[in-house]
Amino acid sequence: MLIGEVARRSGVSTRMLRHYDSLGLVRPTGRTVGGYREYSEEDIRRIFHVEGLRSLGLSLRQIGRALEDPAFVPSTLVGDLIRRTEERLKRERELLERLRAIDASAPLDWQGVLRVVELLHGLGSPHAARRQQAALAPAEDVPVATEVLAKAVLAESDPNVAGTLRWALARAGADGLASVAPGVYSDDAGIRRRAVLAIAELPGDEAAAVLADALQDSDTTVRRHAALAVGRRGATAAVPTLVDMVVEGANDVEAAEVLGTLASEPECADRIRSALAGELAAHTADSAVRIRLTQALVELPAPVASDLLRQLAHDDDRSVALVASALAGLLDDRSPD
């Protein structure tokens, strides 16, 4: 078969076939009387082998080695190709994200584009101070896309920088929720924690609904962050987690304060009192737990907590009794005459 017909059937140009010949990669078995290249069926099969390996990203030199060396083991080379492809895809994804961030910021000119690029570099800096500076001082004439801030918030591990980024995201307005909410449903517990902390600073019923979903999270820290946030917004669904926080001594002072806020509703106050009383009865041997529970009672309205505190003033545990007695007196002082 002559080179023109081989090119038509294989889809490989005559120029490339001549290049293969010059490299010794695919040499036609014969020549016609007129000196034209003539390819056998075996030659054509080799062409398809070469093209198949090229489609995997192998260089022509690597292909020649693979086809000629019977001892050649493909696994090492294929593994290297996988790593190189993954790195290339990572770079391409990063480029795509930068381009989308620039597009979302809608800069008016190339100076605006450069300012967005500078911001992206700052937020991606390995130095926490530089990331914080970038979040604090964006260009006023180029609004920062919420997607950029949300991505930075969800990735930030430094607590100071994270706080600054949450502040910047909150300033971005309602659009911030849509950008950061997917983080609440991430497989990574760290991302879910950062997402809940960010959403806690965003206003609105939609933010409250996302935080309520996080009350069921498998990660204890996520649940606690969510309970404090939705409890401050008046969601009584947070009560069980808040009571658990008091029992476990995890942000127990904050949890008790939020329980006190929720107890402004009489129906919820009775529920909280019953929950605290139940935990007191369940932890008779743990003085530290019972003291925290006793201290939490003082956050409740006096009519709800006074009788229980007076009972605890006679508790068998002297430490609990002393704390309860002092707190009962405090509630009496706060009560209207």
ZAVEXKE-181394 format. One record per residue (C-alpha): residue in three letters; chain; x negated, y negated, z. Coordinates in steps of 0.25 Angstrom, whole numbers. Layout:
R  Ala  A  X  Y  Z
...
***
This chain:
R  Met  A  0  0  0
R  Leu  A  -6  -13  -4
R  Ile  A  -8  -25  6
R  Gly  A  4  -33  0
R  Glu  A  14  -22  3
R  Val  A  8  -19  16
R  Ala  A  10  -33  20
R  Arg  A  25  -33  16
R  Arg  A  27  -20  24
R  Ser  A  20  -23  36
R  Gly  A  22  -38  38
R  Val  A  7  -40  39
R  Ser  A  2  -51  29
R  Thr  A  -8  -47  19
R  Arg  A  -17  -57  25
R  Met  A  -17  -50  38
R  Leu  A  -18  -37  32
R  Arg  A  -31  -42  25
R  His  A  -36  -47  39
R  Tyr  A  -33  -33  45
R  Asp  A  -42  -27  34
R  Ser  A  -53  -37  36
R  Leu  A  -53  -34  51
R  Gly  A  -53  -19  49
R  Leu  A  -39  -18  56
R  Val  A  -31  -12  45
R  Arg  A  -39  -9  32
R  Pro  A  -32  -3  20
R  Thr  A  -35  11  17
R  Gly  A  -38  9  2
R  Arg  A  -39  -1  -9
R  Thr  A  -32  -1  -23
R  Val  A  -40  0  -36
R  Gly  A  -39  -15  -36
R  Gly  A  -44  -16  -22
R  Tyr  A  -31  -20  -15
R  Arg  A  -29  -15  0
R  Glu  A  -21  -3  0
R  Tyr  A  -15  1  14
R  Ser  A  -11  16  18
R  Glu  A  0  19  27
R  Glu  A  -10  21  38
R  Asp  A  -15  7  36
R  Ile  A  -1  1  36
R  Arg  A  2  9  50
R  Arg  A  -11  2  55
R  Ile  A  -6  -12  51
R  Phe  A  7  -9  59
R  His  A  -2  -5  71
R  Val  A  -10  -17  70
R  Glu  A  3  -26  69
R  Gly  A  9  -19  81
R  Leu  A  -3  -21  89
R  Arg  A  -4  -36  85
R  Ser  A  11  -37  90
R  Leu  A  5  -34  104
R  Gly  A  -4  -46  103
R  Leu  A  -17  -38  100
R  Ser  A  -28  -45  92
R  Leu  A  -33  -38  79
R  Arg  A  -46  -34  86
R  Gln  A  -38  -27  97
R  Ile  A  -29  -20  87
R  Gly  A  -41  -15  79
R  Arg  A  -47  -10  92
R  Ala  A  -34  -3  96
R  Leu  A  -32  4  82
R  Glu  A  -47  8  81
R  Asp  A  -51  13  95
R  Pro  A  -44  26  98
R  Ala  A  -49  24  113
R  Phe  A  -42  10  114
R  Val  A  -32  10  126
R  Pro  A  -21  0  123
R  Ser  A  -16  -2  138
R  Thr  A  -27  -12  142
R  Leu  A  -25  -20  129
R  Val  A  -10  -20  131
R  Gly  A  -11  -24  145
R  Asp  A  -20  -36  141
R  Leu  A  -10  -40  131
R  Ile  A  1  -39  141
R  Arg  A  -6  -48  150
R  Arg  A  -10  -58  139
R  Thr  A  5  -58  134
R  Glu  A  10  -61  148
R  Glu  A  0  -72  150
R  Arg  A  4  -78  137
R  Leu  A  19  -77  140
R  Lys  A  16  -84  154
R  Arg  A  10  -95  147
R  Glu  A  21  -96  137
R  Arg  A  31  -96  148
R  Glu  A  24  -107  155
R  Leu  A  23  -115  143
R  Leu  A  38  -113  140
R  Glu  A  41  -118  155
R  Arg  A  33  -130  153
R  Leu  A  40  -134  140
R  Arg  A  53  -132  146
R  Ala  A  50  -140  158
R  Ile  A  45  -151  148
R  Asp  A  58  -150  140
R  Ala  A  67  -150  153
R  Ser  A  60  -163  157
R  Ala  A  63  -170  144
R  Pro  A  51  -179  143
R  Leu  A  52  -191  134
R  Asp  A  38  -191  129
R  Trp  A  25  -183  129
R  Gln  A  21  -191  141
R  Gly  A  33  -185  148
R  Val  A  29  -171  143
R  Leu  A  15  -173  149
R  Arg  A  21  -177  162
R  Val  A  30  -164  163
R  Val  A  18  -156  160
R  Glu  A  10  -163  171
R  Leu  A  21  -160  180
R  Leu  A  21  -145  176
R  His  A  6  -144  178
R  Gly  A  8  -150  192
R  Leu  A  19  -141  196
R  Gly  A  10  -129  191
R  Ser  A  -2  -134  198
R  Pro  A  -9  -124  208
R  His  A  -11  -135  218
R  Ala  A  1  -137  227
R  Ala  A  -2  -152  229
R  Arg  A  -2  -154  214
R  Arg  A  12  -147  212
R  Gln  A  18  -155  223
R  Gln  A  13  -168  217
R  Ala  A  19  -164  204
R  Ala  A  32  -161  210
R  Leu  A  32  -175  217
R  Ala  A  28  -184  206
R  Pro  A  35  -180  193
R  Ala  A  35  -190  182
R  Glu  A  47  -199  184
R  Asp  A  50  -200  169
R  Val  A  50  -185  167
R  Pro  A  60  -178  175
R  Val  A  55  -164  180
R  Ala  A  63  -153  175
R  Thr  A  70  -145  186
R  Glu  A  65  -132  180
R  Val  A  51  -137  182
R  Leu  A  53  -140  197
R  Ala  A  61  -127  199
R  Lys  A  50  -119  194
R  Ala  A  40  -126  203
R  Val  A  49  -124  215
R  Leu  A  51  -110  213
R  Ala  A  36  -107  211
R  Glu  A  31  -116  222
R  Ser  A  25  -109  234
R  Asp  A  19  -121  241
R  Pro  A  29  -127  251
R  Asn  A  26  -141  250
R  Val  A  26  -141  235
R  Ala  A  39  -133  235
R  Gly  A  45  -143  244
R  Thr  A  41  -154  234
R  Leu  A  46  -146  222
R  Arg  A  60  -144  229
R  Trp  A  61  -158  232
R  Ala  A  58  -161  217
R  Leu  A  68  -151  212
R  Ala  A  79  -157  221
R  Arg  A  76  -170  215
R  Ala  A  79  -165  202
R  Gly  A  93  -163  205
R  Ala  A  104  -152  202
R  Asp  A  96  -146  190
R  Gly  A  86  -141  200
R  Leu  A  95  -130  205
R  Ala  A  97  -124  192
R  Ser  A  82  -123  190
R  Val  A  78  -117  204
R  Ala  A  91  -108  207
R  Pro  A  86  -96  199
R  Gly  A  74  -95  209
R  Val  A  84  -91  219
R  Tyr  A  87  -78  211
R  Ser  A  72  -75  208
R  Asp  A  66  -62  211
R  Asp  A  55  -69  219
R  Ala  A  59  -72  233
R  Gly  A  49  -84  234
R  Ile  A  56  -90  222
R  Arg  A  69  -88  228
R  Arg  A  64  -95  241
R  Arg  A  59  -107  234
R  Ala  A  72  -108  226
R  Val  A  81  -108  238
R  Leu  A  72  -119  245
R  Ala  A  73  -127  232
R  Ile  A  88  -126  230
R  Ala  A  90  -129  245
R  Glu  A  86  -143  242
R  Leu  A  96  -144  230
R  Pro  A  110  -150  232
R  Gly  A  123  -144  227
R  Asp  A  132  -132  228
R  Glu  A  125  -124  217
R  Ala  A  112  -125  225
R  Ala  A  120  -120  237
R  Ala  A  126  -108  230
R  Val  A  112  -104  225
R  Leu  A  107  -105  239
R  Ala  A  119  -97  244
R  Asp  A  114  -86  235
R  Ala  A  101  -86  241
R  Leu  A  107  -82  255
R  Gln  A  107  -68  249
R  Asp  A  93  -68  245
R  Ser  A  85  -55  249
R  Asp  A  73  -64  254
R  Thr  A  75  -69  268
R  Thr  A  68  -83  266
R  Val  A  77  -86  254
R  Arg  A  89  -83  262
R  Arg  A  84  -92  273
R  His  A  81  -103  264
R  Ala  A  95  -102  257
R  Ala  A  102  -101  271
R  Leu  A  96  -114  276
R  Ala  A  99  -121  263
R  Val  A  114  -116  261
R  Gly  A  117  -117  276
R  Arg  A  113  -132  276
R  Arg  A  123  -133  265
R  Gly  A  134  -127  273
R  Ala  A  134  -113  268
R  Thr  A  139  -104  279
R  Ala  A  133  -92  271
R  Ala  A  120  -96  276
R  Val  A  124  -93  291
R  Pro  A  119  -78  292
R  Thr  A  105  -81  286
R  Leu  A  104  -93  295
R  Val  A  107  -85  307
R  Asp  A  97  -75  303
R  Met  A  86  -86  302
R  Val  A  89  -90  316
R  Val  A  88  -75  321
R  Glu  A  75  -73  313
R  Gly  A  69  -87  316
R  Ala  A  67  -91  302
R  Asn  A  70  -106  301
R  Asp  A  79  -103  312
R  Val  A  80  -118  316
R  Glu  A  84  -122  302
R  Ala  A  94  -111  302
R  Ala  A  100  -114  315
R  Glu  A  102  -129  311
R  Val  A  109  -124  298
R  Leu  A  118  -115  306
R  Gly  A  121  -127  314
R  Thr  A  125  -135  302
R  Leu  A  134  -124  297
R  Ala  A  140  -123  311
R  Ser  A  147  -137  309
R  Glu  A  158  -129  303
R  Pro  A  166  -122  314
R  Glu  A  168  -109  307
R  Cys  A  154  -107  303
R  Ala  A  149  -111  317
R  Asp  A  156  -100  323
R  Arg  A  150  -90  313
R  Ile  A  136  -96  316
R  Arg  A  138  -94  331
R  Ser  A  143  -80  329
R  Ala  A  131  -77  321
R  Leu  A  121  -83  331
R  Ala  A  128  -76  342
R  Gly  A  128  -62  335
R  Glu  A  113  -64  333
R  Leu  A  111  -67  348
R  Ala  A  118  -55  351
R  Ala  A  110  -47  341
R  His  A  96  -51  346
R  Thr  A  97  -50  361
R  Ala  A  83  -45  363
R  Asp  A  76  -56  354
R  Ser  A  75  -69  362
R  Ala  A  69  -77  351
R  Val  A  80  -74  341
R  Arg  A  91  -77  352
R  Ile  A  84  -90  355
R  Arg  A  85  -94  340
R  Leu  A  99  -91  340
R  Thr  A  102  -98  352
R  Gln  A  95  -110  347
R  Ala  A  103  -109  334
R  Leu  A  116  -110  342
R  Val  A  113  -125  346
R  Glu  A  114  -129  332
R  Leu  A  129  -125  332
R  Pro  A  140  -134  336
R  Ala  A  141  -134  352
R  Pro  A  155  -128  352
R  Val  A  150  -116  344
R  Ala  A  137  -113  351
R  Ser  A  139  -118  366
R  Asp  A  146  -106  371
R  Leu  A  135  -96  365
R  Leu  A  124  -105  370
R  Arg  A  130  -105  384
R  Gln  A  131  -90  384
R  Leu  A  116  -89  379
R  Ala  A  112  -98  391
R  His  A  114  -85  399
R  Asp  A  107  -76  390
R  Asp  A  99  -65  396
R  Asp  A  87  -70  388
R  Arg  A  82  -82  396
R  Ser  A  76  -89  384
R  Val  A  89  -88  376
R  Ala  A  97  -93  389
R  Leu  A  88  -105  391
R  Val  A  88  -109  376
R  Ala  A  104  -107  376
R  Ser  A  106  -115  389
R  Ala  A  98  -127  383
R  Leu  A  105  -126  370
R  Ala  A  118  -125  377
R  Gly  A  115  -138  384
R  Leu  A  111  -145  371
R  Leu  A  124  -141  365
R  Asp  A  132  -147  377
R  Asp  A  124  -160  375
R  Arg  A  128  -161  361
R  Ser  A  142  -157  363
R  Pro  A  152  -169  363
R  Asp  A  158  -172  377
***
